[in-house]
Amino acid sequence: MKRKIFTLVFSLMGSTFLFAQQWTGANNTTSDISRNGKVSINTNRTDDNLNLQGTMGIFKSSTKNASIEFLNNSLQTIVIGSKDYFFPFGALTSAFYLGTKDILSNTTSTALTVVGTKIGIGTDELFCTDCTDYRLFVKDGIRTEKIKVDIAANNGWADYVFAEDYNLMPLKQVEQFIKQNGHLPEVPTTQEAIANGIELKEMNILLLKKVEELTLYSIELQKRIEALESQQPNK
């Protein structure tokens, strides 16, 4: 009997000693449990305080509502419910993705992409040959109540057309240009607009310039009409 009691006491002391080597804090379910050092699960890596190889799921119920999943290294995603936060290391290194994912078909739809100082909404195509100076990329349109574009300097607007020394192209030359080229001077062709897009600010300034030139043509035409009328004998 004494031998059995000694064995039991020894076992309890051993288990308590082993537990003390692994955890610090009170040995009950109400206090916080902490571990000195690093924890590695299914891996020998010790880069971080917690190292996990494989998957981890925290599920509210069997239907995975309000779930959190850490998927495998090839996807490198964090799933919260039906939302995906992607951290892939592929073509766009260190990119952050936010979107949705169909678990059954394993297809994703990107809503937001952040790469460095560039942000994409509905697209992850943030790099092109003439995109260096752009920070925001949006697919499928923008709907808003207001858009305000800053003008850098006075010469950035088109009112220089009304200056006394402005060289207004004669209408005859404008006509010849249109016949030869099929578009107004300085205005991009249809092919150029499709291939390169248009700068909204620059295009608005250019259209204002053409309106102001048209106004000057109209004023000149009105003067000629009045001059001809003044030469007519009174009826």
C-alpha positions in Angstrom: 0.0 0.0 0.0 2.8 2.4 0.9 4.5 1.5 -2.3 1.4 2.5 -4.3 1.1 5.8 -2.4 4.7 6.6 -3.0 4.4 5.8 -6.7 1.3 8.0 -7.0 3.0 10.9 -5.2 6.1 10.6 -7.3 4.0 10.6 -10.5 2.1 13.8 -9.4 5.4 15.5 -8.6 6.8 14.5 -11.9 3.8 15.8 -13.8 3.9 19.1 -11.9 7.6 19.5 -12.6 7.0 18.8 -16.3 4.2 21.2 -16.4 6.3 23.9 -14.7 8.9 23.4 -17.4 6.4 24.2 -20.1 4.1 26.8 -18.7 4.1 29.7 -16.3 1.1 31.0 -14.5 -1.5 29.5 -12.2 -2.4 25.8 -12.9 -6.1 26.3 -13.4 -8.6 27.2 -16.2 -9.4 30.8 -15.0 -5.9 32.4 -15.2 -3.9 33.2 -18.3 -1.6 30.6 -19.6 1.7 31.7 -21.1 4.8 29.9 -22.3 8.4 31.1 -22.1 10.2 30.8 -25.4 8.7 29.9 -28.8 6.0 27.4 -29.9 6.3 25.4 -33.1 3.5 23.1 -34.3 4.2 20.6 -37.0 7.4 22.3 -38.0 11.0 22.8 -36.7 11.1 26.4 -37.6 11.4 28.9 -34.7 11.4 32.2 -36.5 8.4 33.6 -34.6 6.9 33.1 -31.2 4.3 30.9 -32.8 5.2 28.8 -35.8 2.6 26.7 -37.5 2.8 24.5 -40.6 -0.5 23.3 -42.1 -3.9 24.8 -41.4 -5.7 26.3 -38.5 -9.4 26.8 -38.1 -11.6 28.5 -35.5 -15.2 27.8 -36.2 -18.3 29.2 -34.7 -20.2 26.1 -35.8 -20.0 23.2 -38.2 -21.1 25.5 -41.0 -18.0 27.6 -40.5 -19.9 30.8 -40.0 -17.6 33.5 -38.7 -14.6 31.2 -39.2 -10.9 32.0 -39.4 -8.7 29.8 -41.4 -5.0 29.9 -42.1 -4.5 28.0 -45.4 -1.5 26.4 -46.9 1.7 28.2 -48.0 0.7 28.1 -51.7 -2.4 30.3 -51.0 -1.2 32.2 -48.0 -4.6 33.5 -47.1 -6.6 34.4 -44.1 -10.3 33.7 -44.4 -12.8 35.4 -42.2 -16.3 34.1 -42.9 -16.8 34.6 -46.7 -14.1 37.3 -46.9 -10.5 36.7 -47.9 -7.4 38.6 -46.9 -4.7 37.5 -49.3 -1.0 37.7 -48.7 0.4 36.0 -51.8 4.0 36.0 -52.8 3.7 35.6 -56.6 3.9 38.2 -59.4 3.2 41.0 -57.0 5.6 40.5 -54.1 4.4 41.7 -50.7 1.0 42.7 -52.1 -2.1 42.9 -49.9 -5.4 41.6 -51.3 -8.9 41.9 -50.0 -11.8 40.2 -51.8 -14.2 37.2 -51.8 -13.7 33.5 -52.4 -15.9 30.7 -53.4 -14.8 27.8 -51.3 -16.3 25.2 -53.5 -14.9 26.3 -56.8 -11.8 27.9 -55.3 -12.3 31.0 -57.4 -11.5 34.5 -56.0 -12.6 38.0 -56.8 -10.3 40.8 -55.9 -11.9 43.9 -54.4 -8.8 45.8 -53.1 -5.2 45.5 -54.0 -2.3 47.4 -52.3 1.2 47.2 -53.6 3.6 49.8 -52.2 2.1 53.2 -52.7 -0.4 51.9 -55.4 -4.0 50.9 -54.8 -6.3 49.0 -57.1 -10.1 48.7 -56.7 -11.5 45.7 -58.6 -8.1 45.1 -60.3 -4.6 44.0 -59.5 -3.1 45.4 -62.7 -1.2 48.4 -61.2 1.8 48.4 -63.4 2.1 49.4 -67.1 4.4 51.4 -69.3 2.8 54.8 -68.7 1.5 54.2 -65.2 4.5 55.4 -63.2 2.8 58.6 -62.0 -0.6 57.0 -61.0 -1.5 55.8 -57.5 -5.2 54.7 -57.8 -6.5 52.2 -60.3 -10.3 51.5 -60.6 -12.1 49.0 -62.8 -15.7 49.2 -64.0 -16.2 52.9 -63.2 -16.5 55.4 -60.4 -19.8 56.9 -59.2 -19.5 60.1 -57.1 -21.2 63.4 -56.6 -18.1 65.6 -57.1 -14.6 65.4 -58.7 -12.3 68.3 -58.2 -9.1 68.5 -60.2 -6.3 70.9 -59.2 -4.7 73.2 -61.8 -1.0 73.6 -61.2 -0.5 77.1 -62.7 -2.1 79.9 -64.6 -0.8 78.7 -67.9 -2.5 75.3 -67.2 -5.9 76.8 -68.2 -6.9 77.7 -71.7 -7.7 81.4 -71.4 -4.5 82.3 -73.2 -6.5 81.8 -76.3 -8.0 85.3 -75.7 -4.6 87.0 -75.5 -3.9 89.6 -78.2 -0.9 87.7 -79.5 -2.6 84.3 -79.8 -2.1 82.7 -83.2 -5.6 81.6 -84.1 -5.5 79.1 -87.0 -7.5 80.4 -90.0 -10.7 78.5 -90.6 -9.5 77.5 -94.1 -6.5 75.7 -92.6 -8.7 74.0 -90.0 -10.9 72.8 -92.9 -7.9 71.4 -94.7 -6.6 69.7 -91.6 -9.9 68.0 -91.0 -10.1 66.7 -94.6 -6.6 65.3 -94.4 -6.7 63.8 -90.8 -10.3 63.3 -89.9 -10.1 65.1 -86.5 -9.5 68.5 -85.0 -5.9 69.8 -84.6 -4.4 68.7 -81.3 -7.3 66.4 -80.5 -6.3 62.7 -80.2 -7.6 60.3 -82.9 -10.1 57.5 -82.1 -7.3 55.0 -82.3 -5.0 57.0 -80.0 -7.8 57.4 -77.4 -8.5 53.7 -77.4 -4.9 52.7 -77.2 -3.7 55.2 -74.6 -6.9 56.5 -72.9 -7.2 60.2 -72.2 -6.1 62.4 -69.4 -9.4 63.9 -68.0 -7.8 67.2 -66.9 -5.9 67.7 -70.2 -8.9 66.8 -72.3 -11.2 69.2 -70.5 -8.6 72.0 -71.0 -8.2 71.1 -74.6 -12.0 71.1 -75.2 -12.2 74.5 -73.4 -9.5 75.7 -75.8 -11.5 74.6 -78.8 -14.6 76.3 -77.4 -12.7 79.5 -76.9 -11.3 79.3 -80.5 -14.8 78.7 -81.8 -16.0 81.8 -79.9 -13.3 83.8 -81.6 -14.3 82.5 -85.0 -18.0 83.4 -84.2 -17.0 86.9 -83.1 -15.0 87.4 -86.3 -17.9 86.0 -88.4 -20.4 88.3 -86.6 -18.2 91.3 -87.4 -18.1 90.4 -91.1 -21.8 90.0 -91.2 -22.3 93.4 -89.6 -19.8 95.0 -92.0 -21.7 93.5 -95.0 -25.0 94.6 -93.6 -23.7 98.2 -93.2 -22.8 98.3 -96.9 -26.3 97.4 -98.0 -28.5 100.3 -99.1 -31.3 101.1 -96.8 -34.6 99.7 -98.0 
